[in-house]
Amino acid sequence: MTDSARAQRDRLRWRCRRGMKELDVLLSRYVEERFDSAPPAERAAFEALLEDQDPQIYAYCLRISPIPAHLAALIERITGRPSG
């Protein structure tokens, strides 16, 4: 892993620290297990997702609110549950 990739991963780990422990676990696990091998579009979607507020991300993960089309596959990977 290059220094820039390591720095990016460290930055993402920090951004995954949320106000909700459940999100900490889901988001951090995605970074550790899938982010490095994800295609660029998925990486960009993940970083955009981290800009949302915790209640919105949580609602997406629990399928409480509609998941935008551009995030559907990502949310499925994060939660391990098919959307729909």
N, CA, C and O atoms as a printed pandas DataFrame, in Angstrom:
     atom_number atom_name residue_name chain_id  residue_number  x_coord  y_coord  z_coord
0              1         N          MET        A               1    0.849   -1.174    0.000
1              2        CA          MET        A               1    0.000    0.000    0.000
2              3         C          MET        A               1    0.902    1.246    0.000
3              4         O          MET        A               1    1.853    1.345    0.776
4              5         N          THR        A               2    0.580    2.178   -0.878
5              6        CA          THR        A               2    1.376    3.393   -0.966
6              7         C          THR        A               2    1.063    4.316    0.208
7              8         O          THR        A               2    0.066    4.146    0.909
8              9         N          ASP        A               3    1.941    5.297    0.401
9             10        CA          ASP        A               3    1.709    6.260    1.479
10            11         C          ASP        A               3    0.424    7.049    1.260
11            12         O          ASP        A               3   -0.301    7.331    2.215
12            13         N          SER        A               4    0.136    7.408    0.008
13            14        CA          SER        A               4   -1.084    8.182   -0.244
14            15         C          SER        A               4   -2.329    7.314   -0.018
15            16         O          SER        A               4   -3.337    7.804    0.492
16            17         N          ALA        A               5   -2.267    6.042   -0.389
17            18        CA          ALA        A               5   -3.397    5.141   -0.145
18            19         C          ALA        A               5   -3.593    4.939    1.350
19            20         O          ALA        A               5   -4.724    4.899    1.833
20            21         N          ARG        A               6   -2.490    4.812    2.084
21            22        CA          ARG        A               6   -2.567    4.653    3.538
22            23         C          ARG        A               6   -3.160    5.915    4.176
23            24         O          ARG        A               6   -3.985    5.827    5.086
24            25         N          ALA        A               7   -2.740    7.074    3.698
25            26        CA          ALA        A               7   -3.252    8.333    4.234
26            27         C          ALA        A               7   -4.753    8.465    3.940
27            28         O          ALA        A               7   -5.520    8.921    4.788
28            29         N          GLN        A               8   -5.158    8.064    2.736
29            30        CA          GLN        A               8   -6.573    8.122    2.384
30            31         C          GLN        A               8   -7.384    7.195    3.289
31            32         O          GLN        A               8   -8.449    7.574    3.776
32            33         N          ARG        A               9   -6.884    5.998    3.510
33            34        CA          ARG        A               9   -7.586    5.046    4.367
34            35         C          ARG        A               9   -7.684    5.578    5.798
35            36         O          ARG        A               9   -8.732    5.456    6.432
36            37         N          ASP        A              10   -6.613    6.159    6.305
37            38        CA          ASP        A              10   -6.647    6.733    7.652
38            39         C          ASP        A              10   -7.672    7.866    7.741
39            40         O          ASP        A              10   -8.395    7.979    8.731
40            41         N          ARG        A              11   -7.729    8.696    6.709
41            42        CA          ARG        A              11   -8.687    9.793    6.676
42            43         C          ARG        A              11  -10.121    9.242    6.665
43            44         O          ARG        A              11  -10.995    9.747    7.368
44            45         N          LEU        A              12  -10.343    8.207    5.863
45            46        CA          LEU        A              12  -11.677    7.606    5.811
46            47         C          LEU        A              12  -12.048    6.946    7.128
47            48         O          LEU        A              12  -13.190    7.050    7.575
48            49         N          ARG        A              13  -11.106    6.276    7.745
49            50        CA          ARG        A              13  -11.384    5.665    9.062
50            51         C          ARG        A              13  -11.868    6.725   10.044
51            52         O          ARG        A              13  -12.817    6.511   10.799
52            53         N          TRP        A              14  -11.193    7.875   10.018
53            54        CA          TRP        A              14  -11.562    8.958   10.922
54            55         C          TRP        A              14  -12.961    9.475   10.589
55            56         O          TRP        A              14  -13.755    9.742   11.491
56            57         N          ARG        A              15  -13.266    9.617    9.300
57            58        CA          ARG        A              15  -14.582   10.108    8.881
58            59         C          ARG        A              15  -15.692    9.099    9.176
59            60         O          ARG        A              15  -16.859    9.483    9.259
60            61         N          CYS        A              16  -15.359    7.835    9.334
61            62        CA          CYS        A              16  -16.341    6.796    9.659
62            63         C          CYS        A              16  -16.720    6.821   11.129
63            64         O          CYS        A              16  -17.677    6.157   11.529
64            65         N          ARG        A              17  -15.999    7.562   11.926
65            66        CA          ARG        A              17  -16.353    7.693   13.343
66            67         C          ARG        A              17  -17.547    8.620   13.426
67            68         O          ARG        A              17  -17.424    9.825   13.206
68            69         N          ARG        A              18  -18.679    8.068   13.737
69            70        CA          ARG        A              18  -19.928    8.812   13.713
70            71         C          ARG        A              18  -20.488    8.921   15.129
71            72         O          ARG        A              18  -19.884    8.442   16.089
72            73         N          GLY        A              19  -21.630    9.549   15.238
73            74        CA          GLY        A              19  -22.302    9.669   16.528
74            75         C          GLY        A              19  -23.080    8.422   16.897
75            76         O          GLY        A              19  -23.582    8.299   18.014
76            77         N          MET        A              20  -23.180    7.493   15.948
77            78        CA          MET        A              20  -23.936    6.255   16.183
78            79         C          MET        A              20  -22.981    5.077   16.039
79            80         O          MET        A              20  -22.362    4.897   14.991
80            81         N          LYS        A              21  -22.866    4.291   17.076
81            82        CA          LYS        A              21  -21.959    3.137   17.063
82            83         C          LYS        A              21  -22.271    2.184   15.913
83            84         O          LYS        A              21  -21.362    1.619   15.304
84            85         N          GLU        A              22  -23.561    2.008   15.618
85            86        CA          GLU        A              22  -23.956    1.112   14.534
86            87         C          GLU        A              22  -23.349    1.549   13.208
87            88         O          GLU        A              22  -22.883    0.722   12.425
88            89         N          LEU        A              23  -23.358    2.858   12.964
89            90        CA          LEU        A              23  -22.755    3.367   11.731
90            91         C          LEU        A              23  -21.242    3.232   11.762
91            92         O          LEU        A              23  -20.623    2.904   10.750
92            93         N          ASP        A              24  -20.648    3.483   12.916
93            94        CA          ASP        A              24  -19.194    3.288   13.039
94            95         C          ASP        A              24  -18.809    1.894   12.552
95            96         O          ASP        A              24  -17.875    1.731   11.768
96            97         N          VAL        A              25  -19.534    0.908   13.024
97            98        CA          VAL        A              25  -19.230   -0.486   12.693
98            99         C          VAL        A              25  -19.426   -0.745   11.206
99           100         O          VAL        A              25  -18.532   -1.280   10.550
100          101         N          LEU        A              26  -20.572   -0.376   10.670
101          102        CA          LEU        A              26  -20.864   -0.633    9.251
102          103         C          LEU        A              26  -19.879    0.081    8.329
103          104         O          LEU        A              26  -19.310   -0.531    7.425
104          105         N          LEU        A              27  -19.684    1.361    8.559
105          106        CA          LEU        A              27  -18.841    2.145    7.666
106          107         C          LEU        A              27  -17.368    1.755    7.785
107          108         O          LEU        A              27  -16.670    1.653    6.776
108          109         N          SER        A              28  -16.903    1.540    8.990
109          110        CA          SER        A              28  -15.503    1.141    9.185
110          111         C          SER        A              28  -15.225   -0.222    8.571
111          112         O          SER        A              28  -14.164   -0.440    7.985
112          113         N          ARG        A              29  -16.177   -1.139    8.706
113          114        CA          ARG        A              29  -16.003   -2.466    8.119
114          115         C          ARG        A              29  -15.897   -2.360    6.595
115          116         O          ARG        A              29  -15.081   -3.044    5.977
116          117         N          TYR        A              30  -16.719   -1.507    5.999
117          118        CA          TYR        A              30  -16.641   -1.313    4.546
118          119         C          TYR        A              30  -15.252   -0.808    4.157
119          120         O          TYR        A              30  -14.654   -1.316    3.208
120          121         N          VAL        A              31  -14.737    0.178    4.874
121          122        CA          VAL        A              31  -13.409    0.720    4.553
122          123         C          VAL        A              31  -12.348   -0.366    4.657
123          124         O          VAL        A              31  -11.490   -0.486    3.782
124          125         N          GLU        A              32  -12.403   -1.151    5.715
125          126        CA          GLU        A              32  -11.384   -2.187    5.934
126          127         C          GLU        A              32  -11.478   -3.329    4.926
127          128         O          GLU        A              32  -10.453   -3.841    4.475
128          129         N          GLU        A              33  -12.695   -3.731    4.569
129          130        CA          GLU        A              33  -12.867   -4.942    3.771
130          131         C          GLU        A              33  -13.080   -4.698    2.279
131          132         O          GLU        A              33  -12.759   -5.569    1.470
132          133         N          ARG        A              34  -13.606   -3.551    1.898
133          134        CA          ARG        A              34  -14.011   -3.389    0.503
134          135         C          ARG        A              34  -13.500   -2.150   -0.202
135          136         O          ARG        A              34  -13.377   -2.162   -1.427
136          137         N          PHE        A              35  -13.201   -1.090    0.512
137          138        CA          PHE        A              35  -12.888    0.177   -0.140
138          139         C          PHE        A              35  -11.705    0.067   -1.099
139          140         O          PHE        A              35  -11.779    0.575   -2.217
140          141         N          ASP        A              36  -10.636   -0.575   -0.694
141          142        CA          ASP        A              36   -9.436   -0.641   -1.530
142          143         C          ASP        A              36   -9.685   -1.308   -2.876
143          144         O          ASP        A              36   -9.069   -0.926   -3.871
144          145         N          SER        A              37  -10.560   -2.279   -2.927
145          146        CA          SER        A              37  -10.824   -2.990   -4.182
146          147         C          SER        A              37  -12.038   -2.442   -4.938
147          148         O          SER        A              37  -12.368   -2.942   -6.014
148          149         N          ALA        A              38  -12.691   -1.446   -4.401
149          150        CA          ALA        A              38  -13.883   -0.879   -5.038
150          151         C          ALA        A              38  -13.501   -0.070   -6.273
151          152         O          ALA        A              38  -12.432    0.538   -6.318
152          153         N          PRO        A              39  -14.373   -0.065   -7.269
153          154        CA          PRO        A              39  -14.127    0.767   -8.443
154          155         C          PRO        A              39  -14.189    2.254   -8.063
155          156         O          PRO        A              39  -14.795    2.612   -7.054
156          157         N          PRO        A              40  -13.570    3.104   -8.860
157          158        CA          PRO        A              40  -13.533    4.549   -8.538
158          159         C          PRO        A              40  -14.914    5.164   -8.302
159          160         O          PRO        A              40  -15.060    6.001   -7.411
160          161         N          ALA        A              41  -15.915    4.776   -9.066
161          162        CA          ALA        A              41  -17.252    5.355   -8.880
162          163         C          ALA        A              41  -17.817    4.989   -7.508
163          164         O          ALA        A              41  -18.475    5.810   -6.869
164          165         N          GLU        A              42  -17.563    3.771   -7.057
165          166        CA          GLU        A              42  -18.048    3.353   -5.739
166          167         C          GLU        A              42  -17.292    4.079   -4.635
167          168         O          GLU        A              42  -17.878    4.463   -3.623
168          169         N          ARG        A              43  -16.004    4.265   -4.830
169          170        CA          ARG        A              43  -15.225    5.020   -3.843
170          171         C          ARG        A              43  -15.756    6.434   -3.706
171          172         O          ARG        A              43  -15.915    6.953   -2.600
172          173         N          ALA        A              44  -16.028    7.049   -4.850
173          174        CA          ALA        A              44  -16.562    8.418   -4.840
174          175         C          ALA        A              44  -17.928    8.459   -4.165
175          176         O          ALA        A              44  -18.220    9.384   -3.407
176          177         N          ALA        A              45  -18.766    7.461   -4.435
177          178        CA          ALA        A              45  -20.088    7.394   -3.801
178          179         C          ALA        A              45  -19.948    7.246   -2.286
179          180         O          ALA        A              45  -20.710    7.851   -1.532
180          181         N          PHE        A              46  -18.984    6.449   -1.838
181          182        CA          PHE        A              46  -18.779    6.271   -0.400
182          183         C          PHE        A              46  -18.364    7.593    0.242
183          184         O          PHE        A              46  -18.891    7.970    1.288
184          185         N          GLU        A              47  -17.433    8.286   -0.376
185          186        CA          GLU        A              47  -17.000    9.562    0.189
186          187         C          GLU        A              47  -18.151   10.564    0.206
187          188         O          GLU        A              47  -18.271   11.352    1.144
188          189         N          ALA        A              48  -18.995   10.541   -0.818
189          190        CA          ALA        A              48  -20.162   11.420   -0.838
190          191         C          ALA        A              48  -21.147   11.030    0.262
191          192         O          ALA        A              48  -21.735   11.897    0.907
192          193         N          LEU        A              49  -21.325    9.739    0.472
193          194        CA          LEU        A              49  -22.212    9.261    1.527
194          195         C          LEU        A              49  -21.776    9.786    2.890
195          196         O          LEU        A              49  -22.615   10.134    3.720
196          197         N          LEU        A              50  -20.491    9.843    3.118
197          198        CA          LEU        A              50  -19.979   10.315    4.402
198          199         C          LEU        A              50  -20.301   11.784    4.657
199          200         O          LEU        A              50  -20.182   12.254    5.788
200          201         N          GLU        A              51  -20.704   12.509    3.624
201          202        CA          GLU        A              51  -21.110   13.903    3.793
202          203         C          GLU        A              51  -22.520   14.011    4.373
203          204         O          GLU        A              51  -22.877   15.045    4.939
204          205         N          ASP        A              52  -23.322   12.954    4.238
205          206        CA          ASP        A              52  -24.687   12.968    4.772
206          207         C          ASP        A              52  -24.668   12.901    6.295
207          208         O          ASP        A              52  -23.682   12.487    6.906
208          209         N          GLN        A              53  -25.765   13.313    6.882
209          210        CA          GLN        A              53  -25.920   13.266    8.329
210          211         C          GLN        A              53  -26.189   11.825    8.780
211          212         O          GLN        A              53  -26.731   11.021    8.022
212          213         N          ASP        A              54  -25.811   11.514    9.998
213          214        CA          ASP        A              54  -25.977   10.161   10.537
214          215         C          ASP        A              54  -27.406    9.618   10.403
215          216         O          ASP        A              54  -27.576    8.485    9.955
216          217         N          PRO        A              55  -28.433   10.385   10.776
217          218        CA          PRO        A              55  -29.789    9.821   10.665
218          219         C          PRO        A              55  -30.148    9.424    9.227
219          220         O          PRO        A              55  -30.865    8.446    9.013
220          221         N          GLN        A              56  -29.652   10.178    8.249
221          222        CA          GLN        A              56  -29.963    9.843    6.860
222          223         C          GLN        A              56  -29.246    8.570    6.434
223          224         O          GLN        A              56  -29.846    7.704    5.797
224          225         N          ILE        A              57  -27.971    8.449    6.778
225          226        CA          ILE        A              57  -27.214    7.238    6.431
226          227         C          ILE        A              57  -27.860    6.023    7.105
227          228         O          ILE        A              57  -28.023    4.973    6.484
228          229         N          TYR        A              58  -28.220    6.177    8.359
229          230        CA          TYR        A              58  -28.862    5.096    9.109
230          231         C          TYR        A              58  -30.179    4.695    8.436
231          232         O          TYR        A              58  -30.481    3.508    8.311
232          233         N          ALA        A              59  -30.955    5.685    8.008
233          234        CA          ALA        A              59  -32.230    5.407    7.332
234          235         C          ALA        A              59  -32.006    4.650    6.025
235          236         O          ALA        A              59  -32.792    3.769    5.676
236          237         N          TYR        A              60  -30.951    4.984    5.311
237          238        CA          TYR        A              60  -30.627    4.234    4.095
238          239         C          TYR        A              60  -30.280    2.780    4.442
239          240         O          TYR        A              60  -30.761    1.842    3.806
240          241         N          CYS        A              61  -29.444    2.620    5.454
241          242        CA          CYS        A              61  -28.996    1.273    5.818
242          243         C          CYS        A              61  -30.134    0.389    6.307
243          244         O          CYS        A              61  -30.120   -0.821    6.080
244          245         N          LEU        A              62  -31.111    0.976    6.969
245          246        CA          LEU        A              62  -32.257    0.212    7.472
246          247         C          LEU        A              62  -33.415    0.180    6.483
247          248         O          LEU        A              62  -34.461   -0.410    6.755
248          249         N          ARG        A              63  -33.220    0.820    5.337
249          250        CA          ARG        A              63  -34.258    0.893    4.291
250          251         C          ARG        A              63  -35.501    1.629    4.790
251          252         O          ARG        A              63  -36.616    1.333    4.359
252          253         N          ILE        A              64  -35.310    2.581    5.691
253          254        CA          ILE        A              64  -36.413    3.378    6.212
254          255         C          ILE        A              64  -36.778    4.482    5.222
255          256         O          ILE        A              64  -37.949    4.825    5.063
256          257         N          SER        A              65  -35.772    5.024    4.568
257          258        CA          SER        A              65  -36.042    6.039    3.552
258          259         C          SER        A              65  -35.515    5.533    2.213
259          260         O          SER        A              65  -34.597    4.715    2.168
260          261         N          PRO        A              66  -36.100    6.022    1.129
261          262        CA          PRO        A              66  -35.651    5.570   -0.191
262          263         C          PRO        A              66  -34.166    5.863   -0.405
263          264         O          PRO        A              66  -33.666    6.931   -0.052
264          265         N          ILE        A              67  -33.497    4.907   -0.979
265          266        CA          ILE        A              67  -32.064    5.052   -1.255
266          267         C          ILE        A              67  -31.916    5.609   -2.661
267          268         O          ILE        A              67  -32.463    5.044   -3.608
268          269         N          PRO        A              68  -31.183    6.711   -2.815
269          270        CA          PRO        A              68  -30.958    7.240   -4.157
270          271         C          PRO        A              68  -30.299    6.180   -5.045
271          272         O          PRO        A              68  -29.485    5.383   -4.578
272          273         N          ALA        A              69  -30.652    6.184   -6.292
273          274        CA          ALA        A              69  -30.161    5.164   -7.229
274          275         C          ALA        A              69  -28.640    5.077   -7.239
275          276         O          ALA        A              69  -28.078    3.984   -7.323
276          277         N          HIS        A              70  -27.972    6.225   -7.153
277          278        CA          HIS        A              70  -26.509    6.210   -7.223
278          279         C          HIS        A              70  -25.853    5.629   -5.963
279          280         O          HIS        A              70  -24.648    5.380   -5.953
280          281         N          LEU        A              71  -26.637    5.415   -4.909
281          282        CA          LEU        A              71  -26.096    4.841   -3.670
282          283         C          LEU        A              71  -26.586    3.424   -3.397
283          284         O          LEU        A              71  -26.109    2.779   -2.464
284          285         N          ALA        A              72  -27.523    2.933   -4.189
285          286        CA          ALA        A              72  -28.165    1.647   -3.891
286          287         C          ALA        A              72  -27.158    0.494   -3.802
287          288         O          ALA        A              72  -27.179   -0.267   -2.834
288          289         N          ALA        A              73  -26.286    0.360   -4.793
289          290        CA          ALA        A              73  -25.320   -0.744   -4.782
290          291         C          ALA        A              73  -24.342   -0.592   -3.613
291          292         O          ALA        A              73  -23.960   -1.582   -2.988
292          293         N          LEU        A              74  -23.948    0.620   -3.328
293          294        CA          LEU        A              74  -23.030    0.872   -2.215
294          295         C          LEU        A              74  -23.672    0.489   -0.884
295          296         O          LEU        A              74  -23.044   -0.187   -0.068
296          297         N          ILE        A              75  -24.899    0.909   -0.659
297          298        CA          ILE        A              75  -25.594    0.570    0.590
298          299         C          ILE        A              75  -25.736   -0.938    0.709
299          300         O          ILE        A              75  -25.614   -1.489    1.803
300          301         N          GLU        A              76  -25.990   -1.601   -0.394
301          302        CA          GLU        A              76  -26.080   -3.065   -0.381
302          303         C          GLU        A              76  -24.748   -3.678    0.059
303          304         O          GLU        A              76  -24.733   -4.619    0.853
304          305         N          ARG        A              77  -23.651   -3.161   -0.442
305          306        CA          ARG        A              77  -22.330   -3.685   -0.047
306          307         C          ARG        A              77  -22.012   -3.385    1.417
307          308         O          ARG        A              77  -21.439   -4.213    2.125
308          309         N          ILE        A              78  -22.393   -2.191    1.853
309          310        CA          ILE        A              78  -22.120   -1.805    3.244
310          311         C          ILE        A              78  -22.897   -2.687    4.210
311          312         O          ILE        A              78  -22.352   -3.143    5.216
312          313         N          THR        A              79  -24.168   -2.928    3.906
313          314        CA          THR        A              79  -25.019   -3.659    4.846
314          315         C          THR        A              79  -25.035   -5.165    4.606
315          316         O          THR        A              79  -25.388   -5.936    5.499
316          317         N          GLY        A              80  -24.655   -5.582    3.407
317          318        CA          GLY        A              80  -24.725   -6.991    3.085
318          319         C          GLY        A              80  -26.134   -7.465    2.789
319          320         O          GLY        A              80  -26.399   -8.666    2.729
320          321         N          ARG        A              81  -27.053   -6.496    2.602
321          322        CA          ARG        A              81  -28.457   -6.806    2.311
322          323         C          ARG        A              81  -28.839   -6.227    0.977
323          324         O          ARG        A              81  -28.553   -5.061    0.704
324          325         N          PRO        A              82  -29.485   -7.022    0.132
325          326        CA          PRO        A              82  -29.948   -6.476   -1.147
326          327         C          PRO        A              82  -30.958   -5.349   -0.935
327          328         O          PRO        A              82  -31.798   -5.407   -0.037
328          329         N          SER        A              83  -30.859   -4.344   -1.765
329          330        CA          SER        A              83  -31.861   -3.267   -1.684
330          331         C          SER        A              83  -33.053   -3.662   -2.517
331          332         O          SER        A              83  -32.907   -4.275   -3.575
332          333         N          GLY        A              84  -34.202   -3.322   -2.057
333          334        CA          GLY        A              84  -35.393   -3.620   -2.836
334          335         C          GLY        A              84  -36.285   -4.590   -2.222
335          336         O          GLY        A              84  -37.325   -4.920   -2.791
